[in-house]
Amino acid sequence: MNFLFNCRWGFVWLLLAVYASVTYVQYNLVVYILPTLVEIFFIQVTLFLFVKFAKLHFSIVRFISVILAFFILLQLQFVQKSGAFITVLSLWNRDSADFINISASSYFPFAVFLVLFLICRPNSGYINKKFTKAVSIGAILSYCGIVYANVQHEPSFSEWRSPLLSIVTTMHNYIEMNRKLDAMKENGSEREKIYNEFKHYTIYPSEGKDEELFSKIPHKPNVVVFFVEGMSANIIDYYGGKYKDLTPNIDQLANSSLVFKNYYNHTAATFRGLRGQLTSTYQYIGGTDSLAKGLDQLSSEQVVLHTLNKLTTLPNILRDEGYNTYFISPHYQGANLNTMLASLGFDRVYTRADDMQFKGSSTEPLSDKALIDFLIKKTKSDKAPFFIGLYNFGTHLTIDSPDIKYKDGRSIALNRFHNLDAQVGRYIKYLKDSGMSKNTIFVLTSDHASFPAPEFTSVIDTPKNYFIDKIPLLMYWEGVQHQVIDAEGKNSVNFAPTLLNVLKIAKAKNYFMGCSLLDNNCHPVANISAYGDSFFITDKHDVYPEFAMPDYLKDQFTQGKEWVWKGYKMTDNTH
């Protein structure tokens, strides 16, 4: 007890620095330690100078200390919940469960440090003036370096963040972002008309015609959706692939699932594909372009400006239905794809940095094996009901499998898809062995079709070299009646409403451009595929580009193309 009454604030700040350092080590953020130590040292030196030389009253210094410590602790609590400091997107999605739900144990550090600052006293006593001057100059110069790092947007400075300065820069960016968005809205009367044109409160007509098909689905099941990177349907034997032993696990899964055939990607590539499927819309801007204005070529702040809008997303709707919503990305934490995904309203986007097997700041994506290992871990630990979206990188063009090879291993294209199949098989086995399959729907689809590069077309039959092709869509749950539904050329813009149809969620405000594949009255856009200025129409047999359009499809194509251009204006804030 005597210790408490004799302790000094220097000890309290030191204890806070230790607590912060332990938190960073625990969450694989050791690069935050030095900036935080410098910031805390600067605060302590500054407050001491105010007390010693400016004769600032102890009560004022105590109040300042408590406020500053509160914000540092707030950042540390956010690190423990999200693996990073508070971000602009966190503020934008501040109504999400992950932002506002704080467990009772999370208040304990706040209470401890509040008591310590109230009981302990400022440092006092004789201090050598030369020593004080040297320490003060050192603290100021060191902190100036941290300030410089915090106001830079270059990737090389992205990890040099301190808690308080990060809050200041984040709030500045958040206010600036809102100012720019408000300016866009003032000139957005045409856009508002388009929003109103697409606004709906019904997702699919709920006549109950599919009640028997979905009768074995429990109330609010967990949902796991695997968006496989660049996987056309003709890779899979079940969908007519020529290699009988290339995807045995997916073939077995398809034979006990609800399967959609003659189903196409509505856009390409990954940025458009993921955002488009999760919002049931079309995106004009993709990941990269020749003008270096693609979402993967911009700063994270510019990505936010492009993508944040009033669109209703699949995770938004599911969160309103009581789901915890997550996405697992294989990329490093600062990747623009993760920023785009976070703008869709997920409670949390997990990245490579969240997998504790991988240390350091490497930008190498997780392998498919490591990704499935992480998915299994999250499936075990996440609170039900949950929705988990998953995207891999191991099947991307030019990637060879680091794990399982196909036969002699000479074809890297066949290797990567054979390895993917093995990893999918592992996850399905886990679902069944653990009993999770009783309350989980597993969906396998793709972000887009395989790119028709020579390494792919040399081993997989590809009649036409378009980036639009049939892709897989199969849904598995325990007790599902195996059935094949012909999508008749409809595409992945219809993914979100179809999944909500399976989950029996028929009512929600939305701006979906697609419709459920179980609805026979879809708009003609359901068969239009587009990326940028390239447009296609599809039917159950083929893909038709604009320059080779059959006469009998021209009217439908013209109507659909106009529809997509309106969608472009709705989905991109700067288009």
N, C-alpha and C positions, 0 to 999 in steps of 0.2 A: 504493500500500500504506500509505503514511503517513496518507492520508486515513482509512482504516478504523480505524487505531489512535487517531486524534484526533477521530473523529466523536462526536457527542452524540446522546442519545435524542430530543432535539427534532427532529433531522433525520430520524430513523427514523419518528417519528409523522407528520411532514410528508409524507414519502414515502408512507406508508400512506394519508393523506388524499387525495393526488394519485391514487394507484391506485384508490381507491374512487370518486373523482369521474369518472375516465375510464371506469370500468365503468358507472356510472349513465348517463353520456352515451351510451355505446355501446348500452345497452339501453333507452333512452328513459325513464329514471327520474330525470330531473334534479331532481325535487322531493325526492329523498332526499339531495341533496348538502348542503344547509344543516344539517339535523338531524345528519348524520354528522360534519360539520366541528365542530359545537358539541360533540358527544359526545367526539370525539378531543381537542379543546382542553381540555375539562373533565378528561379522564383525565390529560393531560399536566400540567396545573396541579396537580391533586390529588396526583399522584405526586411532583412537585417539592416540594410543601409537606411531604409525609411525609419526604422525604430531608433537606430543609433545616432543618426545625424539629422534627420528631419523631425525627430521627436514626435513621430506619428503615434497617436494613442493606441495602446495595446488592443483595445476592443475593436478598433477599426481594422488593424492588422489581422486580428483573429477572424473577423468577418470575411475579409478578403481571402484568407487562407482556406476557410471552410468552402467558399464558393469555388475557388480554383481546384481544390481537392475533389469537390463533388463532380466537376466536369471531367477530371482525369479518371475518376472511378466509373463515371458513366461510359466513357470510351472503353475502359477495361471490361465492363460488363457486356458491352456490345461485341467486343472481341470474343468473349466466351460464348456468345449466342450465334455470331455470324462469321467469325474468323477474320474480321476486319474492323477498322474504325467505322463510325457512322459515315454514310455516303449520301450523295445527292439523291440517289434512287431510294435509299432507306427513308429519307424525309418525304419523298414523293409518295412512297407506299407506306406511310406511317400508320395507316389504319390496318395494316396486316398484322396477323397474330404474332409473328416473330418479332415485330418491332415493339409491341406494347405489352406482351405477356412477360412479366418478370416474376420468377418464383420467390417464395418467402426467403430462401437462403441467399438470394441475390442482394437483399437489403443488409445483410450482416456486415460486409465491409464498410458500407456507408455509415452504419451505426458505430462501428469500432473507431473509425477515424474521426467522426464527429466528437465522440467522447474524448479522444486523445487531444484534439485541438482545443477543446473547452477546458480540459484539466491542465495540460502542459502549458509552459510559459515560453515567451520569446527568449532567444539566446541573448545573454548580456555578459557584462564583465569586460576586462581590458582586452583590446585587440590591437596588435601592432598596426599602425597606419600604413606602413609600406606594404605589409603583407595583405592588408585589406584592399589596398589599391591594386596590387597585382592580381589578386583573386577576382576582384570586380571586373577588371579589364579582360581577364581570361574568360569569365562567364559571359560577358557581353559579346566578345568576338565569336565565341563558340556558338552562342545562340543566334547570332546574325547568320552564321552558316546554315543553321537549321531552318531559320526563316526563309532564306533563299531557296533551300530545297523544297520547302512546303508550298512556295508560290510558283514553282516550275511545273510544267505539264509534260516534260520529256520523260520517256520511260526510265532513263537512267536515274532519275530522282524519285521515281514512283514509290519506292519503299522507305525513303528517308522521311518518315512522318512522325511527328510528335503529337500527343493527345490534344493539347489546347490549340496549337496552331492548325491542326487538322480540322477542328471544329470551326475555327474562324474561316478558313478557306472553303470548307464545305458549305457553310451558311452563305458566304459571298456568292459561290457558284449557284447555289439553290435560288437565291434572290434574283441573280442575273438571268438564270434560266426561266424563271417565272415571268420576268420582265419581257424577255424575248417572245415567250409563248403568248403573253397578253397582247403584244404588238401584232403578232400574227393573227390573233383572233379578231382584232379591230378591222383587219383587211380581209376577213375570212367569211364574208356573207355568202359567197358562192359555196364555200366549203360547208357551211352550216346547212345549206339546202341539201347538199349531198348526204350529210349526216342524217338529216331527217328522212331522206329517201330510203336509206338503208336501215333505219331504226325499226326494230321489232321487239315484241314482248313475248312472242311464242317461238320456240326453237324447232318444234316439229308438231304436226297434227296428232293429237293424242286420242286416237280412236280405240286404242287398245288392241290393234290387230296383231301385235307381236308379243302379247302377254305370254303365250305358251313357250315361245322361243327363249324368253328371258326369265322363265318361271324359277329356274334354279339359282338365279343370282340373289345373294343375300342383300338385306337392306344396307345401303352405303358401304359397298365393298371397297377395299383398297384397290388402287389402279396403278399399274406400272406400264408405261408406254416406252418402248424402245424404238427410237428413230435411228435406224441403221444408216450410216453414212453411205450414200451413193449405191443403193442396192436395187437393181432391176429385178422384176419377178422371174425372168427367164434364167436367172442363176440357180433358182431352186427347182429341184426335180419335180416337186408337187405341181409347180406352175408350168411344167413342160421343159425344164432344163435338160440338157443332154447328158449330164454327168450324174449317174444314179447314186453315187456314193460321195458326192461333194457336200451335201447338206442333209445328212441322215437325221439329225436331231430336229431341224426345222420341218423336214418332211413328216416326221412322226407327230410333231406338234400340230401341223396343219390337218392331219387326219383325225384329230380330236378337237378341232376348233371351229368357230364360225369363220368362214373364209369368204373374202370378196375377190372376185376375179374380174378381169377387164377393167382394172382400176389404175389410173395414171397419176403421175405427179403433175400438179397444176402450175409448178414454177421451178426454178433452179437459180442459184445453187443453195448452199446451206442457210445463209442468212435469210433469204426469201422463203426457203422451204419451211424452216422451223417457225418463224414468225407468222408466215401465211397459214400454216396448219393450226397453230394455237390461237389465231384470231379469226380464222375463216375469211381471209381477205387476200388481196394481191398487193405486192410491194414493188414499186418501180426500182428502187435502189437496192442493189445486191451487195455482196461482200467486197468485191473489187471491180474496178473498171479502168479504162485506158486513161482517164483524166485524173486518176488517184482520188476520186470522190466516193468510192465505195465505203460501206460502213466499217470494213476492216482496215481502211486506210485513213480514217479520221481519228481525232482525239476522242477520248471517252465522253467529254462534255458535248462534242458535236453529235456523237451517237445518240446521246440522251435527247438533244434537241430534235433530231430526226424522228425518233421513235415514240416519245412520250405524247400520248393524246388520249382522247376519251374512248377509244375502242374498248369494247368488252372482250376480255380474253377468257380462254378455257380455265386457267387457274383462278381468275376473278370469280367466275360462276361457281366453281367447285368450293372455293373458300367460303362463299356465302352459304353453301350447303353444309358447312361444317367440316370440310376437308382441310388438312394440313398439306400445303402444296410445295413441292421441291423440284429442282432440276439438277441433274448430275452431269457436269461437263468435264471432258478429259483435259481441258486446256488450263494453262496457268491463270492465276487469279486476275491479272490485269488484262486478259484478252478481251477484245471488243465484243466477241460473240457472247461472253458472259454478261457484259454490260447490257447488250440488247435483250438477252433473256431476262435479266433482272427487271427491265422496263415493262415486262409482261405481267408483273404482279405476283411472282412466286414469293412464298414466305422466305425462301432461301435458295440461292444457287450455289451448289457445292462445286468446288473446282479441284484441280490437282493439289492445291495447297492444303486441302482438308484431308487428304490421305496421308496419314502419319508415317506410312512406309517410305515416303519420298521426302527427302530433306533438301534444303537449299532453295534457290530461286530459278532452277532450270525451267526453260519454256517448253521442254519436250513433252508432248501429250502423254497421258496414261495409255498403256497398252490395253487391248480389249480384255485380256485376262485380269489385269489390275482393276479395270473399270467394273467388271462383274464382281470381283472380290469386294469392292467398295459398295456396290449395289446390294449385295447380300448383307453386308454389315448394316447398311441403312435400313433395309427391310426388317431386320431384326430389332432395330432400336427406335425407329420412328413411331410416333404415336398415331394410332389408327383413329379414324379413317385417313389414309394419306393418298395423295396423288404424286407419283414420281415420274417425271419425264427424264429420259436418258438418251444421250447422243454419244456415239463412239467416233474415234478417228482411225482406227486400225484398218478399215476397209477403204480408206481414201486412195485415190489414184496415186500410183507409184510406191505405195507402202507394201512392204513384204511382212509376212508374219514372223515375229520374233520367237514364237512358241511352236505351234503345230503347223506342219507342212502338208501339202496334198501330194501323195504318192512320192515321186522323185524330187519334188520341190522346185522344178524348173520354171513353173509359171507363178510369178508373184501374185497375179490376179486370183488364180485359183487358191493359192496358199492363204491369202488373207480372208477369203470367204469361207474356206474350210475351217480355219481357226475361229472365225466368228461363230460358226455353227457349233463348234465344240463348247464355246463359252456360253452360248444360249442354252445348250443342253445342260450345262452345269447349273444354271440358274433355275431351269424348270425342275431339275432333280431336287434342288434345295426347296423349292416351293412345295413339292409333293412330300418330301421326307419330313419337312418341318410342320406340315399341316397348314401352312399359310395359303395353300391353294384353295382351301375351303372358303376363304374370305378375300380372295385377291383375283382381279382380272388382269391378265397379262396380254398386252397388245404388241404385236410386232409389225412394224411398217418401215418406211424409209423417209429420209428428208427430201430425197429426189431420186431420179433414176441414175444409173451408172453413166458416167461421161463416156462417150463412144471413142475413146482413145485407142490406138493400135494395140496396146498391151491387153486391152479388154476385148476388143472385137476379134482379135486373133484366136481367142479361146472360147468366147461366148457368141452364139449366133445373134447378130444385130442387123436386121433387115434394112433399117434406115438409120443414118448417122445423125439423129436428132437427140437433143438433151431432154426430150420428152419420151417416155416409154411407160409400159405397165410396171407397176411396183406392187410389192406384197402388202396385204392388209389382212391379218388374222387375229382373232380374239379368242383367248382361252380362259375358261373358268371351270372349276370342278362341277361336273354334271351337265356341261354344255352339250347340246345335241349337234353333232357334226352336220353342218349344212353349208352349201356353197351358194352365195348370192351373186348374181351377175350385175356388176355396176354399169354395164353397157356403155363404157367409155367415160363415165363420170370420173372425177379426180379428187385430189387431196384437199381442195378448198372445202370439201364436204366432210373433212375428218372430224372437226370439233362437234358439229351438230350430230353426227352419227354416233360418236362416243356418248354424248349426252342422252341420245335416244336409248342406247343400251342401258344407261344408268337411270333411265326413266325420269330425267329432269327435263320437263317439257316447257316450263315457263321461266323466263329471265330476260331482262332487257339486254339486247345485243345489237350489233351492227354486222352480223354474219352475211357474207355474200353467197355462201353455200347452203346446202340443206342436207338433211339426213339421207343416206343412201337407201334407207328403208321407206322413204317418201317417194311416191310415184309422180309427184307434181313439181319437180325441180325446175328452177329457172334455167334457160339455155346456157347460162354461164357455167353450169355444172360440168359442161364438156369443153370449156375453153381453158387452154393452158397458155401461159405467157411469162416471159422474163424480159424485162426492159421493153424494147420496141419490137420484139419478136413474138408473134402470135400463132397459135395452132388450135385446131379443133380435133377431137378424138371421138371415135366410136368403138364398139367392141372389137373391131377388126384392125383398125389402123390409126396412124397419126397423119394429119393433113396440115402442112404449113400454109401460110397465107398465099404464097406464090403458086401453090398447086392445089387450089381449093376446088373440089367437085361442085358442079352447079347446084346440086340438090342441098348442099350445106351452106351456100353463100349467104342466104338470109339469116340463118341461125348464127353464123359466124359474125356477120356485121353487127347484129344485135348484141352478141356476147362481147365483142371487142369494145363497143361503146360502153358497155357495162363495166368492163375492166378498167378503162381509162378513168371513169368516175371513181372507181375504187382506188386507183393510184392517188388521186387528189385527196381522198379521205385518209389514207394511211401514212402519207409522208408529209410532215409539217412544212417542208421547204419546197415541195414539188409544185 
